[in-house]
Amino acid sequence: MKKTLTAYLAALLFLVVADGIWLGLLMPQQYQAWLPLLLRAAAFYLLYPVGVGMLAVLPALERSSWTHAAALGALPGLLAMAPMT
């Protein structure tokens, strides 16, 4: 259970930091108009790390390999972000 919770929190932290950099520093004018819609996406921010944790982080912890986590995490990342481009 501790491993699962750690995987979830790590994925959530990474998602919040990465999106914070993207939304706050790189594209602030464009996303300010979309902010009300982004706030509705709170469910995504809570559920997406569950998928990343289950599909990438936990299998990588079993193998003790960060490269395995990166490879397994690339697909959910691509699938989540592709519709936004």
C-alpha angles and dihedrals in degrees: 000000000000091000092051093049091048090050091050094048092047092051091045092049092050092048093050094047095045093047091044090056092045097044099035104038111018105036109014099140095049095047097043089074089051096046097107089054092046092053088057088058091071090114089061091055091052098042103036094067088055089060094044091048093050097040102036118008102046095046089048092050089054089054094037089228127132090189089059089052091050093049094047093042095052095074098052088045092052092046092049097046102036095079089055095061 
